[in-house]
Amino acid sequence: MPELPEVEVVRAGLEPAVTGARVASIEILDARSLRRHAGPSEDFTDRLEGAVFAGASRRGKYMWLPLAQPVIEPVEISPASIPPAPIPPTEALVVHLGMSGQVLLRDRYTDDNLTRIRLELSHPLHGDLRLNFVDQRIFGSMALDSLVATPDVAGEHVPTQVAHIARDPLDPHFDDALFFKRLAARNTGIKRALLDQSLISGIGNIYADEALWAARIHYDQPTGALTRPRATRLLAEVRAVLIKALAEGGTSFDAQYVNVNGNSGYFSHSLNAYGQQGKPCPRCGRPIVREQFMNRGSHFCRFCQKTR
């Protein structure tokens, strides 16, 4: 599943192209990709057609495009009328990439195989664009959702589908002290805690394994036994690996995880633990091993990462 770096790469690529763009038309090629929309396909189409996107936002692995409110021209009360204040968006197009979802920006004449939803856009600067939502396994979706205020930052809004998701460690409003407090109260292994999107968002199997390897922490280390210095180092390593992955365009093992132009990231060449079973640990030279964990695998070095 795409994690924070892969979703952020898509969001950053979309933002300049969709901000200010109007949805000229919509084509639903597979209604299964509306599984998270609370209504039929016709409701999705009727509400979205003609809307203007106000930007592109993200929290953790979730991304959404707020819909701009129509501007109401002010009544002229003087020779110089007062321009209207912008009205904050109240709903958004939520994009969930699932396991294999892609959001691709194309010209009006380019199609993609396995496109499930197609948006024809008209941008005042970029002209006509096509946004294809491509999804091989159909675990991803698009949905229109209401925006609700966040409890900790005034003026910030997120979709109701995202409201339960914690802030990610690259969010400027992420509270380190609160994270450490909640982490210490967990009665679980550290990797399970890192994958808990209600505790800290954006981290999946790849970056959990990489951060734990960098911090020399075993994936099953009990959270209650993790000292504050080691927890502090782990959070720093989580941030470091996410930032490095972002700089390299995310992790792509195949043609599924791509940016809006269809290009793959190359962080897979920088992996130290994930997917490296049988190869020597870059730190000590002993083999990286893989153990079964939560219907997936955990990759680590038995010598460098011991349970304490």
N, C-alpha and C positions, 0 to 999 in steps of 0.2 A: 504494500500500500504506500502511496506517496506520503512522505513525512513533511515536516515544516519546510526544509529547503526546497523541495520539489514544488510544493504549493506556492511558496513565496516567489519562486522564479516565474511561475505562471501569472501570479497576481501582478508582479512588476511589469511583465510584458504586456498584460492587458490594459493596465491603467491609462497610459497615454492614448491608446487606440479607442477605448470605450468611453472615456470621460467626455461628456457632451454629445455622444452619439445617440441618435434616435433609432428605435427598433422599427424598421419599415415593414417587415413581415416575419412570420414564424412558420416553420414547417416541422411538425412532429412526425418523425419517421418511425419511432418506436415508443409507444406510450409507457413502456416499462421504465423508461428513464425519467418518468414523472412520479415515481413511487413515493417520494417524500413531499409531493405537492398535495395540499388538502383540497382536492377538487378534481373535476374531470379535465381532460385536455382542453376543452373549449374555454373553461374558466382561465386556465393558464394563458391561452392565446389572447383572449379578450382583454385581460388585465395588462398584459405585457406589450401588446402591439401599440405603437405610438409613444411608448414611454421613452424617457431620456435618462441615460445612466449618469450618475453623479460622481462616479469614481470606482475604485476596486479596493476592497478591504479584506483582511484576513485575521483569524485568531487560530493559532495552532495549525491544524490541518484543514481548517474550514475557510472557505472564501465566499464573498458575496459582493454583488454590484448594487449599491443603493440606487433607488429610482428617484430622480429629482422631482420635486413638487412643481407644478406649473406656476409661473410667475404671474401674479395679478397686477396689471398696470395700475399705478396709483391715480387717484383723482387729483387733478391739478388744482392746488389751492393757492398757488402763487406763480409769478412768471417763471420761477425756477422750481419745478416740482421735485419733491424728495424721492429719490430712488427707493424702491421697495426692498426691505430686508429679505434675504433668502430664507425660505421656509425649510427647516430640516426634513430630510426624507423620513417617511413613515413605514416604508416597506422596501424589500430588496429581493433581487434574484440570487438565491443561494445555490452555489455550485459545490457538489460533493463528488470528488474524483473516484471514490471507492477504490477498487484494486487496479483498474486499468483505464480510468477516465482520462481524457485529454481535451483541452480547450485550444482549438487551433484557429488562428486568424488567417484568412485567405482573401483573395480578390473575389469578385462576384462570379468568376468563371471557373473557380477551382473547387472540386469536390474531394472528399476523403472517404475511403472505405470505412464501413461500420459507423458512419455518422448516424446518431440517434435523434438529435435535435439541431436544427439549423436556424440561425438568426441572420437576417439581412439587415445591416446597419447603414445608416447615413450619417457621416460625420462632417461638421462644418469646415474642417481643415483637411482631413484625410480622404474625403469623398466616400464612395461606396465600399463597404467592407462586408465580408461574410465571416460569421463566427460559427464554427462547427464543433458541436459537442460529440466527441467520438468515444465509444466505450465498447471494448471487445467483450467483456464478461458481464456487462450491464449490472454492476453493483453500484455504480455511481448514479447521480441524478441531478436534475435541476428542479427548483421549486421556488415559488413566490412565498414570502414569509414576512410577517410584521416585525418591525424593529422595536426593541424595548430598551429602556435606559439601564446602564450598568450601575450597580450599587456603590461603586467605589470611585468613579471618575465622572464628574459633572459634565453633561453635554455629550457623553459618549453613548452610542447605541449599538446593539448587536441584534441579529435575528433571534427569535424565540428558540429556534432549533440549536442555537449556539450558546444560549444563555448559561447552560450548565457546564460549559467548558472553561477550565481554568486559563489564566493568562499563560503565555509561553515565555520561556526565559529570555527571549530577545525583546519582549514587550517593555517599553520604558516604564510602565507602571507595575511591572512584576515586583512583588514584595518578597525579598529574600528571607527576611526574618519570619514572615508568616509561613513561607514554604518549609523552612527548617523546623518550625514548631509543629506543623501538620505532619511532616515526614517522621519526626520522632514519635508521634502518637500512633502511627500506623503499626499494625502487628502483622508484618508481611516481609517478603524478601525485597531487596532494593530494586531489582529490575521490574518486579510487578508494580512497585510504587511509581517508577519512572514511566511506565506504560499507562498509568491511570490518568486519563485526560481530565478528570475532575480535580486532580492534585497539581499537575503540571502538563501543559499541552504541547503538541507538536513533535513529541519524541515517539518513535516507533522502534521496531526491532533493530534496525541498522544502527541508528545513532545511540541507542541505549548500549549496545555491545561496544561500540567505539569509545564512548565516554567512560564506561566502566573499565575498559582495558587501559585507557589513558590514566585513570585515577587509581589503578591497581586494586580494584575492588571486585570481589567475587559476585556474580549475578544473584546468588541466593543469600548474600549477607543480610542478616536481620536488620530492619530499619532501626529498631530500638537500640541496637548495639553499635550503631554508627555514630562515632564521635562528631562533635561539631566541626573540628578541623577537617576531618575526612569528608563530611557532608559539604563543607565549603569548597573543598578542592573538587569534589565531584560536580557541583553546580558550575564551577569555573570551566571544567573540562567539557561539560555539556554545551556551554556557550561557545567554547572554542571550536568544537567539532561542527556545530551548526553553522558558525560563521565561515569556517573553511569550506564546508559543503556548498554554502551559498555562493561563495566566490568562484567555485568550480562548476556551478550550474546544477548542483544536485547529483544524485547517484542514479545511473542508468545501467542496468544489466542487460536490457533488451530495448526494443523500439517502443516500449510502453510509456516510460517516464521521459517526457520531452517538454520543451518550452512551447510558447504559442506559435513558433515558426517551424515546429517539428524537429528541432535539434536536441540531441541528447547531452546530458551533463557528463562530466568525466571524473567525479569524486570517487568512483569505483576503483580508480587507480591509486587512491590514497588510503584505502582501507587497511587497517592493521589487524583486525580481528574478524569482523563479519565476513562470512563466506571464505575465510582463509584456512579452514580446517586442513590439517596435514602439512601446512607450510610452516616454516620456522617463525617463531615470535620475533618481531623486529627488535625487541628489547633484550631477550635472553637467549634466543636461538632454539629454545625447545619448541615442540610442535603445538600449534593452536589446535584445540579440540572443539568439537560440537556436541552438545548434549540436548536431549529433547526437553522442551520447555513451552508450556501453554500452547500445545498444538503447533509449535514452531521450533526453532532451534536457538540455543545460546552458544556463542562462540567466545572462547576465552583461553587464557594461558594458565594452566594448573600451577605453574611455579610462581608467576608474577601476581596472580589473583587468588589469594587464599582467603577462606572464610575466617574471620577473627571473632 
